[in-house]
Amino acid sequence: MDATHNDVTAGLHSVPVRVWDWPTRLFHWALALCVAGAVVSAKVGGNAMEWHFRLGLAVLALLVFRLIWGVVGGRWSRFASFLYAPSTLLRYVRGQARPQEMLDVGHSPTGALSVFALLGLLAVQVATGLVADDEIASTGPLIRFVESATSLAATSWHKSWGQWLLLGLVGLHVLAIVAYRLVHRRDLVTPMLVGDKPLPPEVPASADHAGRWGLALVALSLGVALALWVHAQGG
Protein backbone atom coordinates (compact mmCIF):
# COMPACT_ATOMS: atom_id res chain seq x y z
CA MET A 1 0.00 0.00 0.00
CA ASP A 2 1.14 3.52 -0.60
CA ALA A 3 0.18 6.79 0.99
CA THR A 4 -3.02 6.99 -1.07
CA HIS A 5 -4.66 4.53 1.30
CA ASN A 6 -4.13 6.79 4.26
CA ASP A 7 -5.23 10.12 2.79
CA VAL A 8 -8.56 10.12 4.62
CA THR A 9 -7.06 9.05 7.95
CA ALA A 10 -3.90 11.16 7.98
CA GLY A 11 -5.25 14.68 7.64
CA LEU A 12 -3.53 17.54 9.43
CA HIS A 13 -6.80 18.68 11.00
CA SER A 14 -8.15 15.38 12.30
CA VAL A 15 -10.77 15.14 15.02
CA PRO A 16 -12.12 12.10 16.91
CA VAL A 17 -14.93 10.61 14.82
CA ARG A 18 -17.14 7.81 16.13
CA VAL A 19 -16.65 4.88 13.76
CA TRP A 20 -17.45 1.82 15.87
CA ASP A 21 -20.60 2.16 17.97
CA TRP A 22 -20.93 0.49 21.36
CA PRO A 23 -22.97 -2.50 20.11
CA THR A 24 -20.41 -3.28 17.40
CA ARG A 25 -17.54 -3.10 19.84
CA LEU A 26 -19.27 -5.30 22.41
CA PHE A 27 -20.14 -7.79 19.67
CA HIS A 28 -16.54 -7.90 18.46
CA TRP A 29 -14.98 -8.65 21.84
CA ALA A 30 -17.79 -10.97 22.98
CA LEU A 31 -17.41 -12.99 19.78
CA ALA A 32 -13.64 -13.21 20.23
CA LEU A 33 -14.05 -14.49 23.80
CA CYS A 34 -16.76 -16.99 22.86
CA VAL A 35 -14.79 -18.41 19.93
CA ALA A 36 -11.63 -18.71 22.03
CA GLY A 37 -13.59 -20.41 24.80
CA ALA A 38 -15.28 -22.78 22.37
CA VAL A 39 -11.94 -23.84 20.88
CA VAL A 40 -10.34 -24.40 24.29
CA SER A 41 -13.31 -26.32 25.70
CA ALA A 42 -13.39 -28.58 22.64
CA LYS A 43 -9.71 -29.39 23.09
CA VAL A 44 -10.17 -30.12 26.81
CA GLY A 45 -13.16 -32.38 26.14
CA GLY A 46 -14.99 -34.27 28.87
CA ASN A 47 -17.22 -32.10 31.03
CA ALA A 48 -15.86 -29.02 29.25
CA MET A 49 -17.96 -30.00 26.23
CA GLU A 50 -20.98 -28.58 28.06
CA TRP A 51 -19.28 -25.20 27.83
CA HIS A 52 -18.44 -25.86 24.19
CA PHE A 53 -22.15 -26.22 23.41
CA ARG A 54 -23.10 -23.18 25.50
CA LEU A 55 -20.49 -21.02 23.84
CA GLY A 56 -21.58 -22.31 20.43
CA LEU A 57 -25.12 -21.15 21.18
CA ALA A 58 -23.73 -17.80 22.33
CA VAL A 59 -21.94 -17.48 18.99
CA LEU A 60 -25.25 -18.26 17.24
CA ALA A 61 -26.97 -15.44 19.16
CA LEU A 62 -24.14 -13.04 18.34
CA LEU A 63 -24.21 -13.93 14.64
CA VAL A 64 -27.95 -13.26 14.48
CA PHE A 65 -27.33 -9.92 16.17
CA ARG A 66 -24.58 -9.04 13.68
CA LEU A 67 -26.78 -9.98 10.73
CA ILE A 68 -29.45 -7.56 11.96
CA TRP A 69 -26.95 -4.90 13.01
CA GLY A 70 -25.35 -5.12 9.58
CA VAL A 71 -28.59 -3.67 8.22
CA VAL A 72 -29.71 -1.23 10.94
CA GLY A 73 -26.51 -0.50 12.89
CA GLY A 74 -24.16 2.47 12.87
CA ARG A 75 -23.05 3.79 9.51
CA TRP A 76 -19.67 2.04 9.43
CA SER A 77 -21.05 -1.21 10.87
CA ARG A 78 -23.59 -1.69 8.10
CA PHE A 79 -22.75 -4.23 5.42
CA ALA A 80 -23.53 -1.62 2.81
CA SER A 81 -20.53 0.41 3.98
CA PHE A 82 -18.06 -2.37 3.24
CA LEU A 83 -19.55 -4.25 0.31
CA TYR A 84 -17.00 -3.33 -2.34
CA ALA A 85 -16.93 -3.99 -6.06
CA PRO A 86 -14.02 -6.13 -7.34
CA SER A 87 -12.65 -3.08 -9.15
CA THR A 88 -12.54 -1.14 -5.87
CA LEU A 89 -10.70 -3.96 -4.16
CA LEU A 90 -8.20 -4.14 -7.02
CA ARG A 91 -7.52 -0.40 -6.92
CA TYR A 92 -7.09 -0.54 -3.15
CA VAL A 93 -4.58 -3.37 -3.34
CA ARG A 94 -2.67 -1.47 -6.04
CA GLY A 95 -2.56 1.63 -3.86
CA GLN A 96 -4.84 3.60 -6.19
CA ALA A 97 -7.74 4.22 -3.80
CA ARG A 98 -9.51 7.56 -4.21
CA PRO A 99 -9.57 9.75 -1.07
CA GLN A 100 -13.29 10.50 -1.44
CA GLU A 101 -14.07 6.79 -1.19
CA MET A 102 -12.99 6.74 2.48
CA LEU A 103 -11.98 3.08 2.24
CA ASP A 104 -9.95 3.09 5.43
CA VAL A 105 -12.51 4.63 7.77
CA GLY A 106 -14.38 1.43 8.64
CA HIS A 107 -13.52 -1.95 7.15
CA SER A 108 -11.13 -1.61 4.21
CA PRO A 109 -11.74 -3.77 1.10
CA THR A 110 -9.24 -6.38 2.31
CA GLY A 111 -10.57 -6.15 5.86
CA ALA A 112 -14.10 -6.64 4.55
CA LEU A 113 -13.08 -9.91 2.92
CA SER A 114 -11.74 -11.09 6.27
CA VAL A 115 -14.92 -10.06 8.10
CA PHE A 116 -17.27 -11.81 5.67
CA ALA A 117 -15.08 -14.92 5.58
CA LEU A 118 -15.00 -15.15 9.37
CA LEU A 119 -18.73 -14.57 9.78
CA GLY A 120 -19.55 -17.05 7.04
CA LEU A 121 -17.26 -19.75 8.39
CA LEU A 122 -18.53 -19.23 11.94
CA ALA A 123 -22.10 -19.65 10.67
CA VAL A 124 -21.12 -22.95 9.02
CA GLN A 125 -19.33 -24.11 12.18
CA VAL A 126 -22.35 -23.34 14.32
CA ALA A 127 -24.73 -25.01 11.86
CA THR A 128 -22.65 -28.19 11.64
CA GLY A 129 -22.19 -28.26 15.41
CA LEU A 130 -25.95 -28.15 15.94
CA VAL A 131 -26.38 -31.46 14.09
CA ALA A 132 -23.07 -33.09 15.07
CA ASP A 133 -22.63 -36.43 16.85
CA ASP A 134 -19.32 -37.32 18.50
CA GLU A 135 -20.55 -40.94 18.84
CA ILE A 136 -19.51 -40.87 22.50
CA ALA A 137 -21.72 -38.70 24.68
CA SER A 138 -22.60 -35.50 22.84
CA THR A 139 -25.00 -34.67 20.05
CA GLY A 140 -26.19 -31.38 18.66
CA PRO A 141 -29.68 -30.20 19.65
CA LEU A 142 -30.95 -30.27 16.06
CA ILE A 143 -29.63 -33.72 15.17
CA ARG A 144 -33.12 -35.22 15.00
CA PHE A 145 -33.94 -32.99 12.04
CA VAL A 146 -31.27 -34.49 9.73
CA GLU A 147 -30.37 -37.89 8.33
CA SER A 148 -27.56 -39.90 9.92
CA ALA A 149 -25.32 -39.43 6.88
CA THR A 150 -25.80 -35.67 7.04
CA SER A 151 -24.93 -35.63 10.73
CA LEU A 152 -21.77 -37.65 10.14
CA ALA A 153 -20.68 -35.35 7.32
CA ALA A 154 -21.37 -32.27 9.45
CA THR A 155 -19.43 -33.75 12.36
CA SER A 156 -16.46 -34.52 10.14
CA TRP A 157 -16.40 -30.97 8.78
CA HIS A 158 -16.88 -29.40 12.22
CA LYS A 159 -13.97 -31.32 13.76
CA SER A 160 -11.55 -31.14 10.83
CA TRP A 161 -11.70 -28.69 7.92
CA GLY A 162 -14.02 -26.25 9.63
CA GLN A 163 -11.94 -26.08 12.79
CA TRP A 164 -8.63 -25.59 11.00
CA LEU A 165 -9.97 -23.08 8.51
CA LEU A 166 -11.41 -21.04 11.36
CA LEU A 167 -8.14 -21.09 13.28
CA GLY A 168 -6.31 -20.11 10.09
CA LEU A 169 -8.60 -17.16 9.44
CA VAL A 170 -8.29 -15.97 13.02
CA GLY A 171 -4.53 -16.22 12.73
CA LEU A 172 -4.51 -14.20 9.50
CA HIS A 173 -6.77 -11.62 11.14
CA VAL A 174 -4.32 -11.17 14.01
CA LEU A 175 -1.32 -11.05 11.65
CA ALA A 176 -3.03 -8.35 9.58
CA ILE A 177 -3.58 -6.24 12.71
CA VAL A 178 0.10 -6.59 13.63
CA ALA A 179 1.22 -5.81 10.08
CA TYR A 180 -0.89 -2.64 9.93
CA ARG A 181 0.64 -1.55 13.21
CA LEU A 182 4.26 -2.27 12.32
CA VAL A 183 4.32 -1.55 8.58
CA HIS A 184 1.66 1.11 8.06
CA ARG A 185 1.72 2.67 11.56
CA ARG A 186 -2.03 2.22 11.86
CA ASP A 187 -3.66 1.11 15.10
CA LEU A 188 -6.74 -1.01 14.44
CA VAL A 189 -7.22 -2.19 18.03
CA THR A 190 -7.70 1.08 19.92
CA PRO A 191 -10.63 2.28 17.74
CA MET A 192 -12.37 -1.04 18.42
CA LEU A 193 -11.92 -0.35 22.13
CA VAL A 194 -12.82 3.34 22.34
CA GLY A 195 -14.94 3.69 19.20
CA ASP A 196 -13.27 6.78 17.71
CA LYS A 197 -10.66 7.33 15.02
CA PRO A 198 -8.74 10.55 14.26
CA LEU A 199 -10.29 11.59 10.96
CA PRO A 200 -11.08 14.73 8.97
CA PRO A 201 -14.17 16.45 10.42
CA GLU A 202 -16.14 15.94 7.20
CA VAL A 203 -16.14 12.14 7.64
CA PRO A 204 -19.66 11.06 8.73
CA ALA A 205 -19.85 9.46 12.16
CA SER A 206 -21.80 6.39 13.22
CA ALA A 207 -24.84 7.06 15.37
CA ASP A 208 -24.12 5.85 18.90
CA HIS A 209 -26.67 6.87 21.51
CA ALA A 210 -29.25 5.37 23.86
CA GLY A 211 -31.87 5.01 21.14
CA ARG A 212 -29.48 2.98 19.03
CA TRP A 213 -28.49 0.86 22.02
CA GLY A 214 -32.13 0.00 22.57
CA LEU A 215 -32.37 -1.17 18.97
CA ALA A 216 -29.23 -3.24 19.49
CA LEU A 217 -30.79 -4.83 22.57
CA VAL A 218 -33.81 -5.86 20.50
CA ALA A 219 -31.52 -7.38 17.87
CA LEU A 220 -29.56 -9.28 20.52
CA SER A 221 -32.77 -10.45 22.16
CA LEU A 222 -33.85 -12.01 18.87
CA GLY A 223 -30.53 -13.83 18.66
CA VAL A 224 -30.81 -15.07 22.24
CA ALA A 225 -34.39 -16.20 21.64
CA LEU A 226 -33.29 -18.28 18.65
CA ALA A 227 -30.39 -19.78 20.62
CA LEU A 228 -32.72 -20.72 23.49
CA TRP A 229 -35.18 -22.31 21.05
CA VAL A 230 -32.37 -24.33 19.47
CA HIS A 231 -31.19 -25.46 22.89
CA ALA A 232 -34.71 -26.56 23.82
CA GLN A 233 -34.86 -28.85 20.78
CA GLY A 234 -32.21 -31.02 22.38
CA GLY A 235 -34.68 -31.89 25.08
C-alpha positions in Angstrom: 0.0 0.0 0.0 1.1 3.5 -0.6 0.2 6.8 1.0 -3.0 7.0 -1.1 -4.7 4.5 1.3 -4.1 6.8 4.3 -5.2 10.1 2.8 -8.6 10.1 4.6 -7.1 9.0 7.9 -3.9 11.2 8.0 -5.2 14.7 7.6 -3.5 17.5 9.4 -6.8 18.7 11.0 -8.1 15.4 12.3 -10.8 15.1 15.0 -12.1 12.1 16.9 -14.9 10.6 14.8 -17.1 7.8 16.1 -16.6 4.9 13.8 -17.4 1.8 15.9 -20.6 2.2 18.0 -20.9 0.5 21.4 -23.0 -2.5 20.1 -20.4 -3.3 17.4 -17.5 -3.1 19.8 -19.3 -5.3 22.4 -20.1 -7.8 19.7 -16.5 -7.9 18.5 -15.0 -8.7 21.8 -17.8 -11.0 23.0 -17.4 -13.0 19.8 -13.6 -13.2 20.2 -14.1 -14.5 23.8 -16.8 -17.0 22.9 -14.8 -18.4 19.9 -11.6 -18.7 22.0 -13.6 -20.4 24.8 -15.3 -22.8 22.4 -11.9 -23.8 20.9 -10.3 -24.4 24.3 -13.3 -26.3 25.7 -13.4 -28.6 22.6 -9.7 -29.4 23.1 -10.2 -30.1 26.8 -13.2 -32.4 26.1 -15.0 -34.3 28.9 -17.2 -32.1 31.0 -15.9 -29.0 29.3 -18.0 -30.0 26.2 -21.0 -28.6 28.1 -19.3 -25.2 27.8 -18.4 -25.9 24.2 -22.1 -26.2 23.4 -23.1 -23.2 25.5 -20.5 -21.0 23.8 -21.6 -22.3 20.4 -25.1 -21.2 21.2 -23.7 -17.8 22.3 -21.9 -17.5 19.0 -25.2 -18.3 17.2 -27.0 -15.4 19.2 -24.1 -13.0 18.3 -24.2 -13.9 14.6 -28.0 -13.3 14.5 -27.3 -9.9 16.2 -24.6 -9.0 13.7 -26.8 -10.0 10.7 -29.5 -7.6 12.0 -27.0 -4.9 13.0 -25.4 -5.1 9.6 -28.6 -3.7 8.2 -29.7 -1.2 10.9 -26.5 -0.5 12.9 -24.2 2.5 12.9 -23.1 3.8 9.5 -19.7 2.0 9.4 -21.1 -1.2 10.9 -23.6 -1.7 8.1 -22.7 -4.2 5.4 -23.5 -1.6 2.8 -20.5 0.4 4.0 -18.1 -2.4 3.2 -19.6 -4.2 0.3 -17.0 -3.3 -2.3 -16.9 -4.0 -6.1 -14.0 -6.1 -7.3 -12.6 -3.1 -9.2 -12.5 -1.1 -5.9 -10.7 -4.0 -4.2 -8.2 -4.1 -7.0 -7.5 -0.4 -6.9 -7.1 -0.5 -3.1 -4.6 -3.4 -3.3 -2.7 -1.5 -6.0 -2.6 1.6 -3.9 -4.8 3.6 -6.2 -7.7 4.2 -3.8 -9.5 7.6 -4.2 -9.6 9.7 -1.1 -13.3 10.5 -1.4 -14.1 6.8 -1.2 -13.0 6.7 2.5 -12.0 3.1 2.2 -9.9 3.1 5.4 -12.5 4.6 7.8 -14.4 1.4 8.6 -13.5 -1.9 7.2 -11.1 -1.6 4.2 -11.7 -3.8 1.1 -9.2 -6.4 2.3 -10.6 -6.2 5.9 -14.1 -6.6 4.6 -13.1 -9.9 2.9 -11.7 -11.1 6.3 -14.9 -10.1 8.1 -17.3 -11.8 5.7 -15.1 -14.9 5.6 -15.0 -15.2 9.4 -18.7 -14.6 9.8 -19.6 -17.1 7.0 -17.3 -19.8 8.4 -18.5 -19.2 11.9 -22.1 -19.7 10.7 -21.1 -23.0 9.0 -19.3 -24.1 12.2 -22.3 -23.3 14.3 -24.7 -25.0 11.9 -22.7 -28.2 11.6 -22.2 -28.3 15.4 -25.9 -28.2 15.9 -26.4 -31.5 14.1 -23.1 -33.1 15.1 -22.6 -36.4 16.8 -19.3 -37.3 18.5 -20.5 -40.9 18.8 -19.5 -40.9 22.5 -21.7 -38.7 24.7 -22.6 -35.5 22.8 -25.0 -34.7 20.1 -26.2 -31.4 18.7 -29.7 -30.2 19.7 -30.9 -30.3 16.1 -29.6 -33.7 15.2 -33.1 -35.2 15.0 -33.9 -33.0 12.0 -31.3 -34.5 9.7 -30.4 -37.9 8.3 -27.6 -39.9 9.9 -25.3 -39.4 6.9 -25.8 -35.7 7.0 -24.9 -35.6 10.7 -21.8 -37.7 10.1 -20.7 -35.3 7.3 -21.4 -32.3 9.4 -19.4 -33.8 12.4 -16.5 -34.5 10.1 -16.4 -31.0 8.8 -16.9 -29.4 12.2 -14.0 -31.3 13.8 -11.5 -31.1 10.8 -11.7 -28.7 7.9 -14.0 -26.2 9.6 -11.9 -26.1 12.8 -8.6 -25.6 11.0 -10.0 -23.1 8.5 -11.4 -21.0 11.4 -8.1 -21.1 13.3 -6.3 -20.1 10.1 -8.6 -17.2 9.4 -8.3 -16.0 13.0 -4.5 -16.2 12.7 -4.5 -14.2 9.5 -6.8 -11.6 11.1 -4.3 -11.2 14.0 -1.3 -11.0 11.7 -3.0 -8.3 9.6 -3.6 -6.2 12.7 0.1 -6.6 13.6 1.2 -5.8 10.1 -0.9 -2.6 9.9 0.6 -1.6 13.2 4.3 -2.3 12.3 4.3 -1.5 8.6 1.7 1.1 8.1 1.7 2.7 11.6 -2.0 2.2 11.9 -3.7 1.1 15.1 -6.7 -1.0 14.4 -7.2 -2.2 18.0 -7.7 1.1 19.9 -10.6 2.3 17.7 -12.4 -1.0 18.4 -11.9 -0.4 22.1 -12.8 3.3 22.3 -14.9 3.7 19.2 -13.3 6.8 17.7 -10.7 7.3 15.0 -8.7 10.5 14.3 -10.3 11.6 11.0 -11.1 14.7 9.0 -14.2 16.4 10.4 -16.1 15.9 7.2 -16.1 12.1 7.6 -19.7 11.1 8.7 -19.9 9.5 12.2 -21.8 6.4 13.2 -24.8 7.1 15.4 -24.1 5.8 18.9 -26.7 6.9 21.5 -29.3 5.4 23.9 -31.9 5.0 21.1 -29.5 3.0 19.0 -28.5 0.9 22.0 -32.1 0.0 22.6 -32.4 -1.2 19.0 -29.2 -3.2 19.5 -30.8 -4.8 22.6 -33.8 -5.9 20.5 -31.5 -7.4 17.9 -29.6 -9.3 20.5 -32.8 -10.5 22.2 -33.8 -12.0 18.9 -30.5 -13.8 18.7 -30.8 -15.1 22.2 -34.4 -16.2 21.6 -33.3 -18.3 18.6 -30.4 -19.8 20.6 -32.7 -20.7 23.5 -35.2 -22.3 21.1 -32.4 -24.3 19.5 -31.2 -25.5 22.9 -34.7 -26.6 23.8 -34.9 -28.9 20.8 -32.2 -31.0 22.4 -34.7 -31.9 25.1 
